[in-house]
C-alpha cells in the first residue's frame, strides 16, 4: 500500500474564491474575447456585478435549491451565468454543446433541470427542448436581446435586470451543497452525472499549487463543460487574477495565440501533437525563437496537459522552443485533479505528485483515491455510486493491466479496454499518418501503441505500408517494384503471385513493417476507374484465387496473413 497523507482542509466555497479575487484584482481584465476582429474585455469587478445580478435574478425567479442546465461553447455570458448559479444555492449542470439534440434532451431530463441557459447557436434546438423537457420552466438565451421566441424564453439581460431590481440576495451555500453535476461517459456504459460539492471544487482549486501574476494571459481552448477546463482554466485562473482569453474555434487556435499572446495554456495531448506537426513541417532554416513567436505568440511559457499520457518526446521538443509542458492526472470524479507536475517540481513522463488534499493507495493494482476533492456520488445512480465509492475511497478503475495479461488469461479483453482513457482509445483508431516518426521512415501509417500511455500498457506500435505494387518507402530507401494488380491477374498464375509476395514478405521483415495495404481485392466495375491498375480483375473467381496465392504463402512462411 502506498499512501500520501492528506492535508486537513477548511471548508471552502467558490463564492469566497471569486469575491476574494475581486477584492485583490478588481480592475484587472478577467476575460478577453473576439467579436469578429475586435478584442473585447471585462474586468473582475464587471464580472462580479453580472454574477450577482444573475444570482439575485434566479432567487427572485424562485430557483433556489433547483438544478439549472447550461448549453453553449465558451463565452463570457456562459461563465457569468455558471458563477451566478453556483455562488447561490443552486446546482449548475453544464452540458456538452456538441451533443445531438436527442442526447441533450435526455440529460436535461435526467438531471432534473428546471431552467436552461442556451447559446444563440443552439436556437434551432429550443422548440425541441420546450416540447420534450417537462420540468423546464424557463430558458434564458446567452445574448443581450432576443426576438421572436416562444413563451418562457428570455434574454440574459432580462434576468439580470430582474436581479438588479431585487433587494434580496441569496445566502452563501453550504460547503457540502452540490455545486455542479458534470456528466461523464467514462469508457463504458451510460453517462453518469458526477455530483461535485462546493468544497470539492474549491479545495481542488486551492490544492493545485500553481501561481501566476495578476493579468497573466491564459488562452482557454478546451470545451468549457469539461471539468479540466472549467476548474483549471476558469476557477483556478480567476483565483490567481489571470486574464482568461476565449478561443473561438480550434481551427483558429494558432491564429488566436498570436492575437492574445498567452503565457499559459491547458491542452490535451492530441492538441500538443498537432501543434508539433506544424513546428516540424516548418523550414529548418527558420530560427526556433522566430518560429515560436509565430506559432505561440511569443510569450507562451507553460502548457498543462492531462486526459491521456503524453509521449515525453513532445516534452523535449517543445522545450527547444522555450515552452515547458507539465502533465497531470485526474478525473471528473475528483474535481478533477489528483496529481500534477509543477514548474518547481516536475519530471518528464511523470504525472506528478498527488495533491496535498489527496490520499492514494493501491488495491489489486487499482488506484484508489480519498480526499476533499472526491465527488459525493453519481446523480440518481446509487448502484454505480456504491460500486465506485467504498468506505470513502474512490475506485478509479485505473489498474495498469498489460496486453500480455489478456494473452495469459489473467484479465478479459473487456477489462483491459475499460482502463484505457478516451483519448488513447481515439488514438488507437486514429493512428498516425504518412511518415510517422514512431515507425519505419516513409511508410503509410503507424497504429496501435502510438501514445506513451498505450505503449505503457504493452500495446506495440504497428507499421503499415502501401503495397499493391510492392512496399512503398517515401524516404529514399529502395524497395522492389512489383507488377501491379491487373498484371498479376493477366498471368492466371497463382504460384507466381505467391512467389512474388513471398519476396515482399521478406522486404517487410527487413524494414520492420507489420502490415501491407494489399493486395487490392476490389472488383473492376467501371473501366473509367483511375485506380483499376491496383486491382486484379473484373472476375471475382480470378481475384479470389490470386488473393489466395498471397495469403497461402504468408501463412506458410510468416505465420499469419490478413487480406484487407
C-alpha positions in Angstrom: 0.0 0.0 0.0 1.3 3.4 -1.0 -0.2 6.4 0.7 0.2 10.2 0.8 -1.1 11.8 3.9 -4.0 14.1 3.2 -3.7 17.7 4.5 -6.5 18.9 6.7 -8.5 21.5 4.7 -11.0 24.0 5.8 -14.4 24.0 4.2 -14.4 26.3 1.2 -16.8 27.9 -1.3 -16.4 29.1 -4.9 -18.2 32.3 -3.8 -15.4 33.0 -1.3 -12.7 32.5 -4.0 -14.4 34.8 -6.5 -15.1 37.6 -4.0 -11.5 37.4 -2.7 -10.2 37.7 -6.3 -12.4 40.7 -7.0 -11.1 42.4 -3.8 -7.5 41.8 -5.0 -7.8 42.2 -8.8 -10.9 44.3 -9.3 -9.7 46.3 -12.2 -7.6 43.5 -13.8 -9.1 42.2 -17.0 -10.8 38.9 -16.2 -11.9 37.8 -19.7 -11.0 38.7 -23.2 -12.7 37.5 -26.4 -13.0 38.2 -30.1 -16.1 39.8 -31.7 -15.2 39.5 -35.3 -11.8 41.2 -35.4 -12.3 43.3 -32.3 -10.9 42.2 -28.9 -13.4 42.8 -26.1 -12.7 42.6 -22.4 -14.3 42.6 -19.0 -12.7 43.3 -15.6 -13.1 41.2 -12.4 -15.4 43.9 -10.9 -17.6 43.9 -14.0 -17.8 40.1 -13.9 -18.9 40.1 -10.3 -21.6 42.6 -10.9 -23.1 40.4 -13.6 -22.7 37.3 -11.4 -24.5 39.0 -8.5 -27.4 40.2 -10.7 -27.7 36.7 -12.2 -27.7 35.1 -8.8 -30.3 37.6 -7.4 -32.4 37.2 -10.5 -32.5 33.4 -10.1 -33.5 33.9 -6.5 -36.3 36.3 -7.5 -37.5 33.7 -10.1 -37.7 31.1 -7.3 -35.0 28.8 -8.5 -33.2 28.4 -5.1 -32.4 24.7 -4.5 -33.1 23.7 -8.0 -31.0 22.5 -11.0 -30.2 24.7 -14.0 -28.5 23.4 -17.2 -26.2 25.4 -19.5 -25.6 24.6 -23.1 -23.0 26.5 -25.1 -19.4 26.9 -26.0 -17.0 29.2 -24.0 -18.3 32.7 -23.7 -18.3 35.5 -21.1 -22.1 35.1 -20.8 -21.7 31.3 -20.1 -19.2 31.7 -17.3 -21.0 34.6 -15.7 -24.2 32.5 -15.7 -22.4 29.5 -14.3 -20.9 31.5 -11.5 -24.3 33.2 -10.8 -25.7 29.7 -10.3 -23.1 28.1 -8.1 -22.4 31.1 -5.9 -26.0 30.8 -4.8 -27.9 27.8 -3.5 -28.5 26.3 -7.0 -26.8 23.4 -8.8 -25.3 24.0 -12.3 -25.5 21.3 -14.9 -23.0 22.1 -17.8 -23.8 20.0 -20.9 -21.7 19.2 -23.9 -22.8 21.7 -26.6 -21.6 19.2 -29.3 -24.1 16.5 -28.4 -27.1 15.8 -30.6 -30.4 17.4 -29.6 -31.9 14.0 -28.5 -29.0 13.4 -26.1 -29.2 16.9 -24.7 -32.9 16.4 -24.0 -32.1 13.1 -22.2 -29.5 14.8 -20.0 -31.8 17.8 -19.2 -34.5 15.4 -18.1 -32.1 13.0 -16.2 -30.5 15.9 -14.3 -34.0 17.3 -13.3 -33.0 20.7 -14.7 -35.9 23.2 -14.3 -34.3 26.0 -16.3 -31.7 26.4 -19.0 -29.1 28.9 -20.2 -28.8 28.4 -24.0 -26.3 29.8 -26.5 -27.7 31.5 -29.7 -26.0 28.8 -31.8 -28.4 26.3 -30.3 -31.5 28.3 -31.0 -32.7 25.6 -33.5 -33.0 23.1 -30.6 -35.2 25.4 -28.5 -38.6 24.2 -29.5 -37.5 20.5 -29.1 -36.3 21.3 -25.6 -39.5 23.0 -24.6 -41.6 20.2 -26.1 -39.7 17.3 -24.6 -38.4 18.5 -21.2 -41.5 18.7 -19.0 -39.7 20.1 -15.9 -38.2 23.0 -17.9 -39.8 26.2 -16.7 -37.7 29.0 -18.3 -34.9 29.4 -20.8 -32.5 32.3 -20.9 -30.7 32.9 -24.2 -27.0 33.8 -23.6 -27.4 37.1 -25.5 -28.4 40.6 -24.6 -31.6 40.7 -26.7 -33.9 38.1 -28.2 -36.7 38.4 -30.8 -39.5 36.0 -31.9 -39.0 33.5 -29.1 -41.7 31.2 -27.6 -43.3 31.9 -24.2 -41.0 31.2 -21.3 -37.8 32.3 -23.2 -35.9 35.4 -22.3 -32.6 37.2 -22.8 -29.8 37.1 -20.2 -30.3 40.9 -19.8 -33.9 40.4 -18.7 -32.8 38.0 -15.9 -30.0 40.4 -14.8 -32.4 43.4 -14.7 -34.7 41.3 -12.5 -31.7 40.8 -10.2 -30.7 44.4 -10.2 -34.2 45.4 -9.2 -34.4 42.8 -6.5 -33.3 43.7 -3.0 -32.7 40.2 -1.6 -29.5 38.2 -2.3 -29.2 34.5 -1.5 -27.2 33.5 1.5 -23.9 31.6 1.0 -24.4 27.9 0.2 -23.1 25.2 2.5 -19.7 23.7 1.7 -21.3 20.3 1.2 -24.1 21.5 -1.1 -23.9 20.2 -4.7 -22.4 23.0 -6.8 -22.4 21.2 -10.1 -23.3 18.0 -11.9 -20.9 17.1 -14.7 -21.9 14.3 -17.0 -19.0 12.0 -17.9 -19.3 8.9 -20.1 -16.2 7.2 -18.8 -15.2 4.4 -21.1 -18.2 2.1 -20.9 -21.9 2.3 -20.1 -24.5 5.0 -19.6 -23.2 8.6 -18.9 -23.1 9.4 -15.2 -23.8 12.7 -13.5 -20.8 13.4 -11.2 -22.0 15.4 -8.2 -19.3 17.9 -7.0 -19.8 19.9 -3.9 -18.7 23.5 -3.2 -15.9 22.1 -1.1 -14.9 19.6 -3.8 -14.3 22.3 -6.4 -12.9 25.0 -4.1 -10.4 22.6 -2.4 -9.2 21.3 -5.8 -8.6 24.9 -6.9 -6.7 25.6 -3.7 -4.7 22.3 -3.7 -3.2 22.8 -7.2 -0.1 24.8 -6.3 0.4 26.9 -9.4 1.0 30.6 -9.1 0.6 33.3 -11.7 0.9 37.1 -11.7 -2.3 39.1 -12.0 -3.1 39.7 -15.6 -1.3 36.5 -16.8 -2.9 35.6 -20.1 -4.4 32.1 -20.3 -5.9 31.0 -23.7 -8.8 28.6 -23.0 -9.1 26.1 -25.8 -10.9 23.1 -24.2 -14.7 22.6 -24.0 -15.9 24.6 -21.0 -18.3 21.9 -19.8 -15.3 19.6 -19.1 -14.1 19.6 -15.5 -10.5 20.1 -16.6 -11.3 23.3 -18.4 -13.9 24.6 -16.1 -11.9 24.2 -12.9 -8.3 24.6 -14.0 -8.8 27.3 -16.7 -11.6 29.3 -15.2 -11.8 28.8 -11.5 -8.1 28.4 -10.9 -7.3 31.2 -13.3 -9.7 33.5 -11.6 -8.2 32.6 -8.2 -4.9 33.9 -9.5 -6.2 37.1 -11.1 -5.4 35.7 -14.6 -6.9 37.0 -17.8 -8.8 34.2 -19.5 -8.8 34.6 -23.3 -11.5 32.7 -25.1 -10.5 30.7 -28.2 -13.5 30.9 -30.5 -12.6 27.8 -32.6 -10.0 25.0 -32.6 -9.4 25.9 -36.2 -8.3 29.4 -35.1 -6.2 28.3 -32.2 -2.8 29.2 -33.7 -4.2 32.5 -35.0 -5.6 33.3 -31.6 -2.3 32.6 -29.9 -0.8 35.3 -32.0 -3.7 37.7 -31.1 -3.9 37.0 -27.3 -0.2 36.1 -26.7 -0.9 33.6 -23.9 1.6 32.8 -21.1 -0.2 29.6 -20.1 -2.5 27.1 -21.8 -4.3 23.9 -21.0 -4.3 21.2 -23.7 -5.0 17.6 -24.2 -2.1 15.6 -25.7 -3.7 15.4 -29.2 -3.5 19.2 -29.4 0.2 19.2 -28.5 0.9 16.6 -31.1 -1.0 18.6 -33.8 1.0 21.8 -33.0 4.2 19.9 -33.1 3.5 18.7 -36.6 3.2 22.3 -37.7 6.5 23.1 -36.0 8.2 20.0 -37.5 6.9 20.9 -41.0 8.5 24.4 -40.9 11.6 25.3 -42.8 14.5 24.1 -40.6 16.4 27.3 -41.6 13.9 29.4 -39.5 15.4 30.0 -36.0 13.4 28.3 -33.3 12.8 31.6 -31.4 11.3 33.1 -34.6 9.1 30.1 -35.2 8.0 30.1 -31.5 6.9 33.8 -31.9 4.9 33.0 -35.0 3.2 29.8 -33.7 2.9 30.5 -29.9 2.5 34.3 -29.9 5.9 34.9 -28.3 5.0 34.7 -24.6 3.9 31.1 -24.1 5.9 29.6 -21.2 3.8 26.7 -19.9 1.3 24.1 -21.2 -0.5 22.0 -18.6 -1.8 18.7 -20.1 -4.0 15.7 -19.0 -6.6 13.3 -20.2 -4.0 10.9 -21.6 -0.4 10.3 -21.2 1.9 12.4 -23.4 4.9 10.9 -25.1 8.0 12.5 -23.4 9.3 13.1 -26.9 7.0 16.1 -27.2 8.0 17.5 -23.9 11.6 17.6 -25.0 10.8 19.0 -28.4 8.6 21.9 -27.0 11.4 22.7 -24.6 13.6 23.6 -27.6 11.0 26.3 -28.3 11.1 27.6 -24.8 7.7 26.0 -23.8 7.5 23.8 -20.7 4.9 21.0 -20.7 3.6 19.8 -17.3 1.5 16.6 -17.1 -1.2 15.8 -14.5 -3.6 13.0 -13.8 -7.2 13.3 -12.8 -10.9 12.5 -13.5 -14.2 14.4 -13.2 -15.0 12.4 -10.1 -12.0 14.2 -8.3 -12.9 17.7 -9.4 -10.7 16.9 -11.5 -7.0 16.9 -10.5 -5.5 14.1 -8.5 -1.8 14.7 -9.1 0.2 17.2 -11.1 3.7 18.4 -12.0 4.6 22.0 -11.1 7.2 24.4 -12.6 9.2 23.9 -9.4 8.9 20.1 -9.1 8.4 18.1 -12.3 9.7 15.1 -14.2 9.1 14.4 -17.9 6.9 11.3 -18.4 5.5 11.5 -14.9 2.0 12.6 -13.8 3.5 14.4 -10.8 2.9 14.2 -7.1 -0.6 13.7 -5.6 -2.2 16.9 -4.4 -1.9 17.7 -0.7 -5.6 17.2 -0.1 -5.5 13.7 -1.7 -4.6 10.3 -0.2 -3.6 7.5 -2.6 -3.5 3.7 -2.2 -3.4 0.7 -4.5 -5.6 -2.3 -4.2 -5.1 -5.2 -6.5 -3.3 -2.9 -8.9 -6.1 -0.4 -9.0 -5.6 3.3 -8.0 -7.8 4.3 -5.1 -8.3 8.0 -4.0 -9.6 9.7 -0.9 -9.8 13.4 -0.2 -11.8 16.6 -0.1 -11.9 16.8 -3.9 -13.6 13.4 -4.3 -17.2 13.6 -5.6 -20.3 13.0 -3.5 -21.6 10.4 -5.9 -23.4 9.9 -9.2 -26.7 11.6 -9.5 -29.6 9.2 -9.1 -27.4 6.2 -9.7 -27.0 4.6 -6.2 -25.7 1.3 -7.5 -22.9 2.9 -9.6 -22.1 5.2 -6.7 -21.8 2.2 -4.3 -19.6 0.4 -6.7 -17.2 3.4 -7.1 -17.2 4.8 -3.6 -16.4 2.2 -0.9 -15.5 3.3 2.7 -14.7 6.7 1.5 -12.3 5.5 -1.2 -12.9 6.3 -4.9 -12.1 3.3 -7.1 -10.7 4.9 -10.2 -10.8 1.9 -12.5 -7.2 2.5 -13.5 -5.4 -0.8 -13.0 -2.4 -0.8 -15.3 -3.3 -4.1 -16.9 -0.9 -5.1 -19.7 -1.9 -6.5 -23.0 0.0 -9.7 -22.2 -2.3 -10.2 -19.2 -5.1 -10.8 -21.7 -3.0 -13.3 -23.6 -2.2 -15.1 -20.3 -5.9 -15.0 -19.4 -5.3 -13.0 -16.2 -7.9 -10.4 -17.3 -10.5 -10.2 -20.1 -10.2 -8.0 -23.1 -13.2 -6.0 -21.8 -11.4 -5.3 -18.5 -8.2 -4.4 -20.4 -10.0 -1.9 -22.6 -12.1 -0.4 -19.8 -8.9 1.0 -18.2 -7.9 2.9 -21.3 -8.7 6.6 -21.5 -10.9 8.0 -24.2 -8.0 10.0 -25.6 -6.0 6.8 -26.0 -8.9 4.8 -27.4 -9.3 7.5 -30.1 -5.6 7.3 -30.7 -5.8 3.5 -31.4 -8.4 4.1 -34.1 -6.8 7.3 -35.4 -3.2 6.1 -35.6 -0.7 8.3 -37.2 -0.4 9.1 -40.9 2.4 9.1 -43.5 5.9 9.3 -42.2 5.2 8.9 -38.5 8.5 9.1 -36.5 7.4 6.1 -34.4 7.8 3.6 -37.2 10.0 2.9 -40.3 10.5 6.1 -42.2 8.5 6.8 -45.4 5.7 4.2 -44.6 2.0 4.8 -44.8 0.9 4.8 -41.2 1.5 3.9 -37.5 -1.2 2.2 -35.5 -1.7 0.5 -32.1 0.6 1.9 -29.4 1.0 5.3 -30.8 0.9 7.1 -27.4 3.1 6.6 -24.4 0.1 5.6 -22.4 -0.7 2.8 -24.9 2.8 1.5 -25.1 2.9 1.5 -21.2 0.0 -0.9 -21.4 2.1 -3.2 -23.6 0.4 -2.3 -26.9 3.1 -2.3 -29.6 3.4 0.2 -32.3 2.5 -1.3 -35.6 3.7 -0.1 -39.0 1.9 -0.4 -42.3 2.9 0.3 -45.9 1.1 0.7 -49.1 1.5 -2.4 -51.2 -0.5 -3.3 -54.3 2.7 -3.0 -56.3 5.3 -3.7 -53.6 6.1 -1.8 -50.4 6.2 2.0 -50.6 9.1 3.8 -48.9 8.8 7.6 -49.3 12.1 8.3 -47.7 14.8 7.5 -50.3 15.1 3.8 -49.2 14.9 1.4 -52.2 12.4 -1.3 -52.5 11.4 -3.7 -55.3 8.6 -2.6 -57.5 6.2 -5.5 -58.3 3.9 -5.7 -61.3 0.5 -4.1 -60.5 -2.6 -6.0 -59.6 -4.0 -6.1 -63.2 -0.7 -7.6 -64.4 -1.0 -10.3 -61.8 -4.5 -11.1 -62.9 -3.4 -11.4 -66.5 -0.9 -14.2 -65.6 -3.6 -16.6 -64.3 -0.7 -18.0 -62.3 -1.4 -18.3 -58.6 2.0 -19.8 -57.9 3.8 -16.9 -59.5 1.8 -14.4 -57.5 2.7 -16.3 -54.3 6.4 -16.3 -55.1 6.4 -12.6 -55.8 4.6 -11.9 -52.5 7.0 -14.2 -50.6 9.7 -11.7 -51.7 7.5 -8.8 -50.5 7.2 -10.6 -47.1 11.0 -10.7 -46.8 11.1 -7.0 -47.5 8.5 -6.3 -44.9 10.5 -8.2 -42.3 13.8 -6.4 -43.4 12.1 -3.0 -43.0 10.2 -3.8 -39.8 6.8 -3.3 -41.4 3.9 -5.2 -39.8 1.0 -4.7 -42.3 0.7 -4.4 -46.0 -2.2 -2.5 -47.6 -2.5 -5.0 -50.3 -3.4 -6.9 -52.4 -6.1 -4.7 -53.9 -9.1 -7.1 -53.9 -11.7 -4.6 -55.3 -13.5 -5.9 -58.3 -13.2 -3.9 -61.6 -16.7 -2.5 -62.2 -16.1 0.5 -64.4 -13.3 0.9 -67.0 -13.0 4.6 -66.1 -11.9 3.9 -62.5 -8.5 5.5 -62.3 -7.3 3.1 -59.7 -8.1 -0.1 -61.6 -4.4 -0.8 -62.0 -4.2 -1.7 -58.3 -6.9 -4.3 -58.5 -6.7 -7.7 -60.1 -9.7 -8.3 -62.3 -13.4 -7.8 -63.0 -13.7 -11.6 -62.4 -14.4 -12.4 -58.7 -13.1 -16.0 -59.1 -9.8 -14.9 -60.5 -9.5 -12.1 -57.9 -10.2 -14.6 -55.1 -7.8 -17.3 -56.3 -5.0 -14.7 -56.8 -5.6 -13.3 -53.3 -5.4 -16.9 -52.0 -1.9 -17.0 -53.5 -0.9 -14.1 -51.4 -2.4 -15.5 -48.2 -1.2 -19.1 -48.6 2.4 -18.2 -48.9 2.3 -15.7 -46.0 0.5 -18.2 -43.7 3.1 -20.8 -44.6 6.2 -18.5 -44.3 5.2 -15.8 -41.9 2.6 -17.4 -39.6 -0.3 -15.1 -40.4 -1.8 -13.2 -43.3 -4.9 -11.0 -43.4 -6.4 -9.7 -46.7 -7.6 -6.1 -46.5 
